[in-house]
Amino acid sequence: MSQKKTYRPRWAFAVAVTMCAMATAMIYPMSAQAQMRLDASHQWPGGQGDVRDEMVQIIANRAEEADVGLQVRVYPGASLYQPREQWPALSRGRLALTALPLAYVGGRVPEVNLTLMPGLVRNHDHAQRINESPFMERLEEIMAEHNVKVLAHTWLAGGFGSTEKCIVHPDDADGINIRAAGAAFEEMLAEAGASIASMPSSDIYTGLQTGVLDSANTSSASFVSFRLYEQLECVTPPG
């Protein structure tokens, strides 16, 4: 196999400055009864340095350290709920805590698709300002209407990976089969001539391996945690 290449994006379509949003949310109100156990679910590998798994583990560890009779049991790797099943389980009270990309919620709560608009966020400092803005306050209010309270917002930079040519220009998307990070990215790539295959990031590896996908647009963390680099010839990272 030829040596894998890494290119810096040369075009706005590479969305090098767009962050991937996910919310850690918990059903509320929560009783402070002693010896309470809450189940937490997410789709990423556990114990392997994924920042999203670590975020949930921090909450579990802090609950234990507080010594108030509260235990948070973390189920990583979609071992309790499949990625797109977590939001309905959360909002209906079957699941207490989750970390998930808000793009997965867009079909049920269309407003959250605004968090994954191409070019919305310029950098992590900008993302922090958005967290504290009326824009995010309104989104939290909308999620509260679905019985969900946001505990923390996490923004991750994202890029493109391809099994063939590098994705650095809109023309490079023409004719490829790609998984995109959210409805707005899907619309943008389809307009450039790509065929869209919708799936959670945990399924991208299999999609690339079986030829269902030629390319994927996802967070930088997922390129590492799901070992997508094993199936890719070129990555266009943020930067």
C-alpha positions in Angstrom: 0.0 0.0 0.0 1.3 3.4 -0.8 2.2 5.8 2.0 -0.9 7.5 3.5 -1.2 11.2 2.8 -2.4 14.1 5.0 -3.4 17.4 3.4 -4.3 20.7 4.9 -7.6 22.0 3.4 -7.4 24.6 0.7 -11.0 25.4 0.4 -14.0 26.5 2.6 -15.9 23.3 1.8 -13.4 21.4 3.9 -15.0 23.0 6.9 -11.7 23.0 8.8 -13.1 25.5 11.3 -16.4 23.7 12.0 -16.8 22.0 15.3 -18.9 18.9 15.9 -21.4 19.5 18.8 -22.6 17.0 21.3 -24.5 17.4 24.5 -24.2 15.6 27.7 -27.8 15.5 29.0 -29.6 14.1 32.0 -33.3 13.5 32.6 -34.7 15.7 35.3 -35.7 16.4 38.0 -33.5 13.9 39.8 -34.1 12.9 43.4 -31.3 13.0 45.9 -32.2 9.7 47.4 -29.4 7.6 48.9 -28.0 4.7 47.0 -29.3 5.8 43.6 -27.8 4.4 40.5 -27.9 6.2 37.1 -27.1 4.5 33.8 -25.0 6.5 31.3 -24.7 5.5 27.7 -22.5 6.6 24.8 -21.2 5.1 21.5 -17.5 5.6 21.7 -14.8 3.1 22.9 -14.3 3.1 26.6 -11.0 3.4 28.4 -9.0 4.2 25.3 -8.5 8.0 25.7 -11.6 9.2 23.8 -12.4 12.6 25.1 -16.1 12.0 25.0 -15.8 8.8 27.1 -13.6 10.7 29.5 -16.2 13.4 29.8 -18.8 10.9 30.9 -16.3 9.2 33.2 -15.5 12.5 34.9 -19.2 12.9 35.8 -19.3 9.3 37.2 -16.1 9.9 39.2 -17.3 13.2 40.6 -20.5 11.5 41.7 -18.6 8.8 43.5 -16.2 11.3 45.1 -19.1 13.3 46.5 -20.1 10.3 48.6 -23.8 11.2 48.5 -25.1 7.7 47.7 -25.1 8.3 43.9 -23.5 5.9 41.4 -23.2 6.5 37.7 -22.6 3.4 35.7 -21.1 4.1 32.3 -21.9 1.9 29.3 -19.5 2.8 26.4 -19.4 1.5 22.9 -23.2 1.4 22.4 -23.3 -1.5 24.8 -26.6 -0.3 26.4 -28.3 1.7 23.6 -27.5 2.1 19.9 -26.4 5.6 19.0 -29.7 6.8 17.6 -31.7 5.1 20.4 -30.2 7.2 23.1 -32.2 10.4 22.7 -35.6 8.8 22.8 -34.6 6.7 25.8 -33.3 9.8 27.5 -36.3 12.0 26.8 -38.7 9.2 27.9 -36.9 8.6 31.2 -35.5 5.2 30.4 -31.9 6.5 30.3 -30.5 9.0 32.8 -27.3 10.3 31.2 -25.8 10.3 27.7 -23.2 12.0 25.5 -24.2 12.1 21.8 -23.8 14.3 18.7 -26.8 16.6 18.5 -27.0 15.7 14.8 -28.5 12.4 15.8 -31.4 14.4 17.4 -32.1 16.6 14.4 -34.9 14.4 13.0 -36.8 14.8 16.3 -35.7 18.3 17.3 -34.9 20.2 14.0 -33.5 23.2 15.8 -30.4 21.4 17.0 -29.3 21.0 13.4 -28.1 24.6 13.7 -25.2 23.5 15.9 -23.7 21.6 12.9 -23.9 24.2 10.2 -20.8 24.3 8.0 -18.7 27.3 8.9 -20.8 28.2 12.0 -17.9 28.0 14.4 -14.5 29.4 13.6 -12.4 27.9 16.5 -12.7 26.6 20.0 -12.7 30.1 21.5 -15.6 30.9 19.3 -17.3 27.7 20.4 -17.0 28.7 24.0 -18.6 32.1 23.3 -21.5 30.2 21.6 -21.9 28.1 24.7 -22.6 31.2 26.7 -24.8 32.9 24.1 -28.6 33.4 23.8 -28.4 31.0 20.8 -27.4 28.2 23.1 -29.7 29.2 25.9 -32.6 28.9 23.5 -31.5 25.5 22.3 -31.3 24.3 25.9 -34.8 25.6 26.5 -36.0 23.6 23.5 -34.3 20.4 24.8 -35.8 21.0 28.2 -39.2 20.9 26.5 -38.2 17.3 25.7 -37.4 16.5 29.3 -33.7 16.8 28.8 -31.3 19.1 30.7 -27.9 19.9 29.3 -25.0 19.4 31.6 -22.1 20.3 29.2 -21.4 21.2 25.6 -18.4 19.8 23.9 -17.2 21.0 20.5 -14.8 18.9 18.3 -13.1 19.9 15.1 -13.8 17.7 12.1 -12.4 16.8 8.7 -12.7 14.5 5.7 -11.2 11.1 5.1 -11.1 9.2 1.8 -10.1 5.7 0.6 -9.0 7.2 -2.7 -8.5 10.9 -3.7 -8.1 13.7 -1.1 -11.2 15.8 -0.4 -9.8 19.3 -0.6 -12.1 21.0 -3.2 -15.9 20.9 -4.0 -15.1 19.1 -7.2 -13.6 16.3 -5.2 -17.0 15.4 -3.8 -18.5 14.7 -7.2 -19.4 11.0 -7.6 -18.2 9.8 -4.1 -20.2 7.9 -1.5 -19.8 9.7 1.7 -21.1 9.8 5.3 -21.5 13.4 6.5 -21.8 14.9 9.9 -25.3 16.2 10.0 -28.1 17.3 7.8 -26.5 20.6 6.7 -23.3 18.8 5.7 -25.3 16.2 3.8 -27.1 18.9 1.9 -23.8 20.7 1.1 -22.1 17.5 -0.2 -25.1 16.4 -2.2 -25.1 19.7 -3.9 -21.5 19.1 -4.9 -22.5 15.8 -6.5 -21.8 13.3 -3.7 -24.1 10.3 -2.8 -25.0 10.4 0.9 -25.0 7.4 3.2 -26.4 8.3 6.7 -25.0 6.4 9.6 -23.6 7.0 13.1 -19.9 7.5 13.4 -19.5 4.1 15.1 -20.6 2.5 11.7 -18.1 4.4 9.5 -15.3 1.8 9.8 -17.5 -1.0 8.5 -18.9 1.3 5.8 -15.3 2.0 4.6 -14.2 -1.6 4.9 -17.1 -3.0 2.9 -17.0 -0.3 0.2 -20.3 1.3 1.1 -18.4 4.5 1.7 -15.6 6.1 -0.2 -15.2 8.9 2.3 -16.4 10.2 5.6 -16.8 13.6 7.3 -16.6 13.2 11.1 -14.8 14.6 14.1 -11.1 14.4 14.5 -11.6 12.3 17.7 -13.6 9.7 15.8 -10.8 9.3 13.2 -8.6 8.1 16.0 -11.1 6.3 18.4 -12.6 4.2 15.7 -9.3 3.6 13.9 -10.7 5.0 10.7 -7.1 5.7 9.5 -6.7 2.0 8.9 -9.2 2.2 6.0 -8.1 5.6 4.6 -5.6 6.8 2.1 -6.0 10.5 2.7 -7.2 12.7 5.6 -8.0 16.4 5.3 -7.9 17.6 8.9 -9.0 20.8 10.4 -6.3 23.5 10.8 
